[in-house]
Amino acid sequence: MNPPPDDALRVLLATWGTTGDIAPYTGLALGLRDAGHHVTVATSRRHAPRFAEHGLPVRSMPLDHQEELMARHKPWRERLRNGQDIAGTAARTLLEAADDGADVLLAHPLLHPLCAVIGDGLGLPCLGVYTVSHAMVLPRLMSALPWRQHLAADTAAKALLHPMYAPALTRLAGSLGTPVRQATRVLRTLRERPVLYGISDALLPPGFRLPAGHVTTGYWPAARPPGWQPDARLRDFLDSGPAPVSFGFGSMNRIDGEHLSRAIVSAARRLRVRAVVQSGWAGLHGEDADDVLTIGECPHDWLFPRVRAAVHHAGPGTTHASLGAATLTLPVPVRVDQPYWASRLTALGAAPAALPLRRLTADRLTRLLQQSLHRSEYRLATDRLATGIRGQDGIHGVVTRLRALGRQDGSTRRFS
């Protein structure tokens, strides 16, 4: 770790979501600490160990029950109430953490509305730190209205989110003594606030326009757990034959793991390729024969350079990791923003097509994977994208912008 610079800041990094959502923020937090800043992470108790194991101070949000409910199929009203409980609990933890001492708030998109109001109330700068924009969760709207793609989808996504945040924003306004109307309108004004995106320009469409003050820095690679080593089974499997194809769907739940597992094994055997299957939250499994191995969590930056291709759900972090490793990638999107990243892979010529999970069969998976493995244009596009991703140091981009912030007078600090 570098010694603290004169412009070191007390950074409160607020992040929450799925395991895949959280992963890039482990790398970002360590990068900021290594640059000399004093980093505290606010996240749920489920994710706290991912940061605490690196020696980072953590303020844990007690969301165990709410996160358990999220994994179940529930009617809309119950999901809304659960979302409101999550926002309320997060708001209390974030306010306490910020009030205990921070110079700047860095906020995941799901926590940005709360952090923005807290920053306004306490006179602290607040920056969004996103791996996906709100607009990207509505990829069909973005493609249907290309002339207003970001604005239209961004507005619609935030309108859908507003009922979940409104009660917590109202209570925050009361605690901070700020106008309630100003607080509850924060979702509409987020596009006017500074945001840094852990996204490589290489994956965005030509001429893609973000709002003023929103800047792409490049990908934020996840940090490996301290002292992590692959288990002997995985090493032996990799050493015993040709490079396998990796199959993994991370923290995707509420999917038919048995159907997906059978399709994976069937496709691998039809194509006579070896397979590494990451079990993930769906409990995927192979038959653990000479040609198929089932594993648990494994850092992508270690695994992907050692496989022939990666079949995954096309989350932004996993997509950047597989392409950054120059690994052929076949996207099987499940939900939320994953269809957007899957569409980018095909538009950039790196994959023959997206295969939405709801349409996945062994036949379709076999056909598309065969094309990915054997047609040279996908290898050329993947290599080109890998060069672009590696050429943009996302964590350094955030550090540089925070350094500029820290050099300004504390009473007038503003990000630009």
C-alpha positions as CSV (number, residue, x, y, z in Angstrom):
1,M,0.0,0.0,0.0
2,N,1.2,3.5,-0.8
3,P,1.6,6.1,2.0
4,P,-1.4,8.4,2.3
5,P,-1.0,11.4,0.0
6,D,-1.6,14.9,1.1
7,D,-5.0,14.9,-0.7
8,A,-6.1,11.5,0.8
9,L,-9.9,11.3,1.3
10,R,-12.2,9.5,3.7
11,V,-14.2,7.5,1.1
12,L,-17.5,5.9,1.9
13,L,-18.1,3.3,-0.9
14,A,-21.8,2.2,-0.8
15,T,-22.6,-0.9,-2.8
16,W,-25.2,-3.7,-2.9
17,G,-26.8,-6.2,-5.2
18,T,-26.0,-9.7,-6.4
19,T,-22.6,-11.2,-6.0
20,G,-21.8,-10.2,-9.6
21,D,-22.9,-6.6,-8.8
22,I,-20.6,-6.5,-5.9
23,A,-17.4,-8.1,-7.4
24,P,-16.1,-5.0,-9.4
25,Y,-16.4,-2.9,-6.2
26,T,-13.9,-5.2,-4.4
27,G,-11.3,-4.2,-6.9
28,L,-12.3,-0.6,-6.8
29,A,-12.1,-0.4,-3.0
30,L,-8.7,-1.9,-3.0
31,G,-7.5,0.4,-5.7
32,L,-8.6,3.4,-3.8
33,R,-7.0,2.2,-0.7
34,D,-3.7,1.4,-2.5
35,A,-3.8,5.0,-3.8
36,G,-3.7,6.2,-0.2
37,H,-7.4,6.9,0.5
38,H,-9.2,5.8,3.6
39,V,-11.9,3.5,2.4
40,T,-15.0,2.3,4.3
41,V,-17.4,0.1,2.5
42,A,-21.2,0.0,3.2
43,T,-22.9,-3.1,2.0
44,S,-25.1,-5.9,3.2
45,R,-24.0,-8.4,5.8
46,R,-24.0,-11.1,3.1
47,H,-21.4,-9.3,1.1
48,A,-19.4,-7.8,4.0
49,P,-16.8,-10.7,4.2
50,R,-15.8,-10.0,0.6
51,F,-14.4,-6.6,1.7
52,A,-13.5,-7.4,5.3
53,E,-11.1,-10.2,4.2
54,H,-9.0,-7.6,2.6
55,G,-8.8,-5.6,5.8
56,L,-11.3,-2.9,4.7
57,P,-13.6,-1.4,7.3
58,V,-17.2,-2.4,6.6
59,R,-20.5,-0.9,7.7
60,S,-23.0,-3.7,7.3
61,M,-26.6,-3.2,6.3
62,P,-28.8,-5.9,8.1
63,L,-30.7,-7.1,5.0
64,D,-30.6,-10.8,5.6
65,H,-34.3,-11.3,5.7
66,Q,-35.0,-9.0,2.7
67,E,-32.4,-10.7,0.6
68,E,-33.9,-14.1,1.4
69,L,-37.3,-12.8,0.3
70,M,-35.8,-11.5,-3.0
71,A,-34.9,-15.1,-4.0
72,R,-38.6,-16.1,-3.9
73,H,-41.3,-15.6,-6.4
74,K,-43.6,-13.0,-4.9
75,P,-46.5,-10.8,-6.1
76,W,-45.6,-7.2,-7.2
77,R,-47.0,-5.6,-4.0
78,E,-44.9,-7.8,-1.8
79,R,-41.8,-7.2,-3.8
80,L,-42.4,-3.5,-3.6
81,R,-42.8,-3.6,0.2
82,N,-39.6,-5.6,0.4
83,G,-37.8,-3.1,-1.8
84,Q,-39.0,-0.3,0.4
85,D,-37.7,-2.2,3.5
86,I,-34.3,-2.5,1.8
87,A,-34.2,1.2,0.9
88,G,-35.2,2.2,4.5
89,T,-32.6,-0.1,6.1
90,A,-29.9,1.0,3.7
91,A,-30.7,4.7,4.3
92,R,-30.3,4.4,8.1
93,T,-26.9,2.6,7.7
94,L,-25.6,5.0,5.1
95,L,-26.6,8.1,7.1
96,E,-24.9,6.8,10.2
97,A,-21.7,5.9,8.3
98,A,-21.5,9.2,6.5
99,D,-22.2,11.2,9.6
100,D,-19.4,9.4,11.4
101,G,-16.9,10.9,9.0
102,A,-16.5,11.0,5.2
103,D,-15.2,13.4,2.7
104,V,-16.9,11.9,-0.3
105,L,-19.6,9.3,-1.0
106,L,-19.3,6.8,-3.9
107,A,-22.6,5.1,-4.7
108,H,-23.7,2.0,-6.6
109,P,-26.7,2.8,-8.8
110,L,-29.1,1.1,-6.4
111,L,-27.8,3.2,-3.5
112,H,-27.2,6.4,-5.4
113,P,-30.6,8.0,-4.7
114,L,-30.1,7.6,-1.0
115,C,-26.5,8.7,-1.0
116,A,-27.3,11.8,-3.1
117,V,-29.8,13.0,-0.5
118,I,-27.4,12.2,2.3
119,G,-24.6,14.1,0.5
120,D,-26.8,17.1,0.0
121,G,-27.9,17.1,3.6
122,L,-24.4,16.8,5.0
123,G,-22.7,19.0,2.5
124,L,-20.6,16.1,1.0
125,P,-19.8,15.4,-2.6
126,C,-21.5,12.3,-3.9
127,L,-20.4,10.5,-7.1
128,G,-22.2,7.6,-8.7
129,V,-20.0,4.6,-9.4
130,Y,-21.8,2.4,-11.9
131,T,-21.1,-0.7,-13.8
132,V,-24.4,-0.3,-15.6
133,S,-26.6,2.7,-16.2
134,H,-30.3,2.7,-15.2
135,A,-31.2,2.9,-18.9
136,M,-29.4,-0.3,-19.7
137,V,-32.0,-2.4,-17.7
138,L,-34.5,-1.6,-20.5
139,P,-32.5,-2.6,-23.6
140,R,-35.6,-3.0,-25.8
141,L,-36.6,0.6,-25.2
142,M,-33.1,1.8,-25.9
143,S,-33.2,0.0,-29.3
144,A,-36.7,1.0,-30.1
145,L,-36.0,4.7,-29.7
146,P,-32.4,5.1,-30.9
147,W,-32.6,8.8,-31.3
148,R,-33.4,9.2,-27.6
149,Q,-32.1,5.9,-26.4
150,H,-30.4,6.8,-23.1
151,L,-32.8,9.5,-22.0
152,A,-36.0,7.6,-22.7
153,A,-34.9,4.4,-21.1
154,D,-33.3,6.2,-18.2
155,T,-36.5,8.1,-17.4
156,A,-38.6,5.0,-17.6
157,A,-36.3,2.9,-15.4
158,K,-36.2,5.6,-12.7
159,A,-40.0,6.0,-12.8
160,L,-40.3,2.3,-12.1
161,L,-37.9,2.6,-9.2
162,H,-39.5,5.6,-7.6
163,P,-42.1,3.9,-5.5
164,M,-39.4,1.7,-3.9
165,Y,-37.3,4.7,-2.8
166,A,-40.0,7.3,-1.9
167,P,-40.6,6.4,1.8
168,A,-36.9,6.2,2.6
169,L,-36.2,9.4,0.8
170,T,-38.9,11.2,2.7
171,R,-37.6,9.9,6.1
172,L,-34.0,11.0,5.1
173,A,-35.3,14.5,4.3
174,G,-36.8,14.6,7.8
175,S,-33.6,13.5,9.5
176,L,-31.5,15.9,7.5
177,G,-33.8,18.9,7.5
178,T,-33.9,19.1,3.8
179,P,-37.0,19.8,1.7
180,V,-39.1,16.6,1.2
181,R,-39.9,17.5,-2.4
182,Q,-36.3,18.0,-3.3
183,A,-35.4,14.6,-1.8
184,T,-38.2,12.6,-3.4
185,R,-37.3,14.1,-6.8
186,V,-33.7,12.9,-6.6
187,L,-34.3,10.0,-9.0
188,R,-35.3,12.5,-11.7
189,T,-32.1,14.6,-11.1
190,L,-29.5,11.8,-10.9
191,R,-28.6,12.3,-14.6
192,E,-27.5,15.8,-13.6
193,R,-25.1,14.5,-11.0
194,P,-21.6,13.1,-11.6
195,V,-21.3,9.4,-12.4
196,L,-18.2,7.3,-13.1
197,Y,-18.8,4.1,-15.1
198,G,-16.7,1.0,-14.7
199,I,-17.4,0.2,-18.4
200,S,-14.9,0.0,-21.3
201,D,-15.5,2.3,-24.2
202,A,-14.7,-0.7,-26.5
203,L,-18.1,-2.3,-25.6
204,L,-20.3,0.8,-26.2
205,P,-21.9,1.7,-29.5
206,P,-20.2,4.4,-31.6
207,G,-21.4,7.8,-30.7
208,F,-23.1,6.5,-27.5
209,R,-24.0,9.6,-25.4
210,L,-24.1,9.7,-21.7
211,P,-25.4,12.7,-19.8
212,A,-23.0,15.6,-19.1
213,G,-20.8,14.8,-16.2
214,H,-21.1,11.0,-16.7
215,V,-17.7,9.5,-17.6
216,T,-16.6,6.0,-18.5
217,T,-13.3,5.1,-16.8
218,G,-12.9,1.5,-18.0
219,Y,-13.5,-1.9,-16.4
220,W,-12.9,-2.5,-12.6
221,P,-11.6,-6.0,-12.2
222,A,-12.7,-7.9,-9.1
223,A,-10.1,-8.5,-6.4
224,R,-9.2,-12.1,-5.7
225,P,-9.7,-13.4,-2.1
226,P,-6.4,-13.1,-0.2
227,G,-4.3,-16.2,-0.6
228,W,-6.7,-17.8,-3.0
229,Q,-5.4,-20.9,-4.8
230,P,-7.3,-23.2,-7.2
231,D,-8.1,-26.6,-5.7
232,A,-6.2,-29.6,-6.9
233,R,-9.2,-31.1,-8.8
234,L,-9.4,-28.0,-11.0
235,R,-5.6,-27.9,-11.6
236,D,-5.5,-31.6,-12.5
237,F,-8.5,-31.3,-14.8
238,L,-7.0,-28.3,-16.7
239,D,-3.7,-30.1,-17.0
240,S,-5.1,-33.4,-18.2
241,G,-6.4,-32.4,-21.6
242,P,-7.3,-29.6,-24.1
243,A,-8.6,-26.3,-22.7
244,P,-12.3,-26.7,-21.7
245,V,-15.3,-24.5,-22.2
246,S,-16.5,-22.7,-19.0
247,F,-20.2,-22.5,-18.2
248,G,-21.3,-20.3,-15.3
249,F,-24.3,-18.2,-14.3
250,G,-23.0,-16.7,-11.1
251,S,-25.7,-15.5,-8.7
252,M,-28.6,-16.0,-11.1
253,N,-31.4,-17.8,-9.2
254,R,-35.0,-18.7,-9.9
255,I,-33.8,-20.7,-13.0
256,D,-34.2,-24.4,-13.8
257,G,-30.8,-25.6,-12.8
258,E,-31.5,-29.2,-13.8
259,H,-32.6,-28.3,-17.3
260,L,-29.6,-26.0,-17.8
261,S,-27.2,-28.6,-16.4
262,R,-28.5,-31.3,-18.8
263,A,-28.2,-28.9,-21.8
264,I,-24.6,-28.0,-20.9
265,V,-23.5,-31.6,-20.6
266,S,-25.3,-32.6,-23.8
267,A,-23.8,-29.7,-25.8
268,A,-20.3,-30.3,-24.5
269,R,-20.4,-34.0,-25.4
270,R,-22.0,-33.4,-28.9
271,L,-19.2,-31.0,-29.7
272,R,-16.6,-33.3,-28.0
273,V,-15.3,-30.5,-25.8
274,R,-14.4,-30.6,-22.1
275,A,-16.4,-28.5,-19.7
276,V,-15.9,-26.7,-16.4
277,V,-19.3,-26.0,-14.8
278,Q,-19.5,-23.4,-12.1
279,S,-22.4,-24.4,-9.8
280,G,-23.4,-20.9,-8.8
281,W,-26.7,-20.0,-7.1
282,A,-28.6,-22.2,-9.5
283,G,-26.8,-25.3,-8.3
284,L,-25.5,-26.3,-11.8
285,H,-23.7,-29.6,-12.1
286,G,-22.1,-31.9,-14.6
287,E,-21.5,-35.6,-14.2
288,D,-17.9,-35.1,-13.0
289,A,-16.5,-37.5,-15.6
290,D,-13.2,-37.2,-17.4
291,D,-14.7,-34.5,-19.7
292,V,-16.8,-32.5,-17.2
293,L,-15.9,-30.9,-13.9
294,T,-18.2,-29.1,-11.5
295,I,-16.6,-26.3,-9.4
296,G,-17.6,-23.6,-7.0
297,E,-16.5,-20.0,-7.1
298,C,-13.4,-19.3,-9.0
299,P,-11.9,-15.8,-9.9
300,H,-12.6,-15.0,-13.5
301,D,-9.2,-13.4,-14.0
302,W,-7.7,-16.8,-13.2
303,L,-10.1,-19.1,-14.9
304,F,-11.0,-17.3,-18.2
305,P,-7.4,-17.2,-19.6
306,R,-7.3,-21.0,-19.1
307,V,-10.4,-21.9,-21.0
308,R,-11.3,-22.1,-24.7
309,A,-14.6,-20.2,-24.4
310,A,-17.0,-19.0,-21.8
311,V,-20.7,-19.4,-21.8
312,H,-22.3,-17.1,-19.2
313,H,-25.2,-14.8,-18.4
314,A,-23.6,-11.7,-19.8
315,G,-23.5,-9.6,-16.6
316,P,-21.3,-6.5,-17.2
317,G,-18.5,-7.7,-14.9
318,T,-18.4,-11.2,-16.4
319,T,-18.6,-9.9,-19.9
320,H,-15.7,-7.5,-19.4
321,A,-13.7,-10.3,-17.7
322,S,-14.2,-12.9,-20.4
323,L,-13.5,-10.4,-23.3
324,G,-10.6,-8.8,-21.4
325,A,-9.0,-12.3,-21.2
326,A,-9.5,-12.6,-25.0
327,T,-11.8,-15.6,-24.3
328,L,-14.5,-16.5,-26.8
329,T,-17.8,-15.6,-25.2
330,L,-21.4,-16.9,-25.8
331,P,-24.0,-14.8,-24.0
332,V,-27.0,-16.5,-22.4
333,P,-28.8,-13.5,-20.8
334,V,-31.3,-14.1,-18.0
335,R,-32.7,-10.7,-16.9
336,V,-32.2,-7.0,-16.1
337,D,-29.3,-5.5,-18.0
338,Q,-27.9,-8.8,-19.3
339,P,-29.8,-8.6,-22.6
340,Y,-28.1,-5.2,-23.3
341,W,-24.6,-6.7,-22.9
342,A,-25.6,-9.7,-24.9
343,S,-26.7,-7.5,-27.7
344,R,-23.4,-5.6,-27.6
345,L,-21.5,-8.8,-28.0
346,T,-23.4,-9.7,-31.1
347,A,-23.3,-6.2,-32.5
348,L,-19.6,-6.1,-32.1
349,G,-19.2,-9.4,-33.9
350,A,-17.9,-11.3,-30.9
351,A,-20.7,-13.8,-30.8
352,P,-23.0,-15.4,-33.4
353,A,-26.2,-14.6,-31.4
354,A,-27.5,-14.1,-27.9
355,L,-29.3,-17.2,-26.5
356,P,-31.8,-16.0,-23.9
357,L,-32.0,-18.5,-21.1
358,R,-35.8,-18.9,-21.6
359,R,-35.2,-20.2,-25.1
360,L,-32.2,-22.4,-24.3
361,T,-32.2,-26.0,-25.5
362,A,-29.4,-28.4,-25.9
363,D,-29.7,-28.1,-29.7
364,R,-29.6,-24.3,-29.7
365,L,-26.7,-24.2,-27.3
366,T,-24.8,-26.8,-29.4
367,R,-25.3,-24.9,-32.6
368,L,-24.2,-21.5,-31.3
369,L,-21.3,-22.8,-29.4
370,Q,-20.1,-24.7,-32.4
371,Q,-20.1,-21.5,-34.4
372,S,-18.3,-19.6,-31.7
373,L,-15.6,-22.2,-31.5
374,H,-15.0,-22.7,-35.2
375,R,-15.6,-19.4,-37.1
376,S,-12.6,-17.2,-37.2
377,E,-14.5,-13.9,-37.2
378,Y,-15.4,-14.4,-33.5
379,R,-11.8,-14.9,-32.5
380,L,-10.7,-11.8,-34.4
381,A,-13.5,-9.6,-32.8
382,T,-12.7,-11.0,-29.4
383,D,-9.0,-10.2,-29.7
384,R,-9.8,-6.7,-30.9
385,L,-12.1,-6.1,-27.9
386,A,-9.6,-7.5,-25.5
387,T,-7.1,-4.9,-26.7
388,G,-9.6,-2.1,-26.1
389,I,-10.6,-3.3,-22.6
390,R,-7.0,-3.7,-21.5
391,G,-6.1,-0.3,-22.8
392,Q,-8.4,1.5,-20.4
393,D,-7.4,1.3,-16.7
394,G,-10.7,1.9,-15.0
395,I,-9.5,1.9,-11.4
396,H,-6.8,4.4,-12.2
397,G,-9.5,6.6,-13.9
398,V,-11.5,6.8,-10.6
399,V,-8.3,7.4,-8.6
400,T,-7.3,10.3,-10.9
401,R,-10.7,12.0,-10.5
402,L,-10.7,11.6,-6.8
403,R,-7.2,13.1,-6.6
404,A,-8.5,16.2,-8.4
405,L,-11.4,16.3,-5.9
406,G,-9.1,16.0,-2.9
407,R,-6.9,18.9,-4.0
408,Q,-9.7,21.3,-3.9
409,D,-10.6,23.2,-0.8
410,G,-12.8,21.1,1.6
411,S,-15.5,23.7,1.8
412,T,-15.9,24.0,-2.0
413,R,-15.2,20.5,-3.2
414,R,-17.0,19.7,-6.3
415,F,-16.5,17.0,-8.9
416,S,-16.3,18.0,-12.6
